[in-house]
Amino acid sequence: MVLLLFGSLTGHAQVQVPGCPPGVVPGQPGCGGDDGSNSSAQTYTGPIWQDRYGAIALDSKTGSIGWASVARSKRAAAKEAIEDCGGGGCKIQAQVRNSCLATAWGGGKSGFGANVDLRKAEEESVNNCEQISGTACKVEYSACSLSVRIR
């Protein structure tokens, strides 16, 4: 599932353990015994994944563009993309979580695409750019920010 995120962002990766509410791990109240004991909690031994984020920033006056991929938070991705763009008038245009992001450029315009498949994100960015610009566009940047297995 692709998720484009816009605006200022806060937060961090949360791990969901089957049978426990989000952010609650076995042994804490709400997962297993009400007292936080492990009496009725099962030990989860499957893989644990951590989210990764990507972002694209653009300065519409200068055409400067900045990118970030595999950041640990939405905020870190946005900060990195704006810094890569040159700061100043750079604004976040698109962000993804555990997905791929692409931008295409043509006729002085840009288009963005997002998908879990890099090729499809690139195709979407070209299609969006060509609709906006009315001319042929080519992929300027693409990368994936996919979750990382931490256990």
Secondary structure as UniProt FT lines:
FT   TURN            18..19
FT   TURN            22..23
FT   TURN            26..27
FT   TURN            29..30
FT   TURN            34..35
FT   STRAND          49..50
FT   STRAND          53..58
FT   TURN            60..62
FT   STRAND          65..71
FT   HELIX           74..85
FT   TURN            88..89
FT   STRAND          91..97
FT   STRAND          99..106
FT   TURN            107..108
FT   STRAND          109..115
FT   HELIX           118..133
FT   STRAND          138..145
FT   STRAND          148..149
//
